[in-house]
């Protein structure tokens, strides 16, 4: 009897282990309807973690791209090239910010369509946004080439030529960057963030390969940096096109007979403009901040760039819960579950804070061992280490702010993130820098980061506590037992 009971217990334990393994991979095997049911009716912490885990992993991979770029550029191309890349990044991000604004609007629209169970409408919106964003990216190519002339003429002579080359040549990458932003929005709003992780992993692998070819082997310097980005983006865009428009799946989009639908583009632009303005204004703020730093020379700019490369991971991880919250809020609001949507947001904030605290505990003790991987120059290391410490402590406030902004986007209230974003960079950070630069010198930039992130978190928390948890896409009117609709034309 005892032996039989032991055998039964062993079998149960084995079955339990198999069930746990199946649970791990069940999420990846879910179709759109199963994923929707999990988000609307499942456990909030489990659903949030399942949605955020691929995004967290993607945040690590995404952060590894500037990190690996920085390692290649600093160790092979040198300080002047690295400084030019650091200076140019906000300028290029201004253009990419337009696609991110469109992507934020698309996430709200597609997510709420999925929440109502209107999968055909969600696919129609996805196709419209994909084509529109690619054309917009093509239109920006000549604009960026023209902009490169005045910008490069107004920096220190030591980095002027590299600044011009980096901006002008990177214009060719923009259309593909736009496609990637919209691809992320489509997959995230469908509750499939693991797809964006796969894309980012491909991008990282290709970037490392092309960096080895163009920067290390061919020694092309700043031109090699651009060619590495272009090669990786082109290959990934071809793969995305195949997945979205060629591969037979329940999410397949159709281009045959395509024509622009005003009933989709009008609300897309209307909802997306605040997010576009937010992102562009943020990048303008970063550009002006870089202008304050570049006055102190390439060494200071490079030190700041190294700290930024490392802290990209620190900032991306806690803020990764924001996109998961956007998906959960938009679907729950679309299904008329306002209370459930609110709980999703607060759970996301808690997860973000815990993640941020763990990051601080890990990064601060390791900071001198991380910065030395980029350079051996004592002056650059001194600046990079101090900047890294201050930046890392600001992660908690940044994560909370991004999660709450994700909730606003899920509600379709994209004007609120625009206001908070403007306050964070302009009214809080940039003004702080201007007021303290006389006695803090370039360290005012680092302390301004910490001050603005915590203040923005406090402001966004006050706003989210008083917001109406109803969709703004239909004017905010929602009856208790009725679903709302965007009233898009059916195809």
Buried (B, 14 or more C-beta within 10 A) or exposed (E): EEEEEEEEEEEEEEEEEEEEEEEEEEBEEBEBEEBBEBBBEEEBBEBBBBBBBBBBBBBBBBBBBBBBBBBBBBBBBBBBBBBBBBBBBBBBBBBBBBBBBBBBBBBBBBBBBBBBBBBEBBBBBBBBBBBBBBEBBEEBBEEBBEBBEEBBEEBBEBBBBBBBBBBBBBBBBBBBBBBBBBBBBBBBBBBBBBBBBBBBBBBBEBBBBBBBBBBBEEEBBBBBBBBBBBBBBBBBBEBBBEBBBEEEEEBEBEEEEEEEBEBBBEBBBEBBBBBBBBBBBBBBBBBBBBEBBBEBBBBBBBBBBBBBBBBBBBBBBBBBBBBBBBBBBBBBBBBBBBEBBBBBBBBBBBBBBEBBBEBBEEBEEEBEEBBEBBBEBEBBBEBBBBBBBBBBBBBBBBBBBBBBBBBBBBBBBBBBBBBBBBBBBBBBBBBBBEEBBEEBEBBBBBBBBBBBBBBBBEBBEEBBEEBEBBBBBBEBEBEEEEBBBBEBEEE
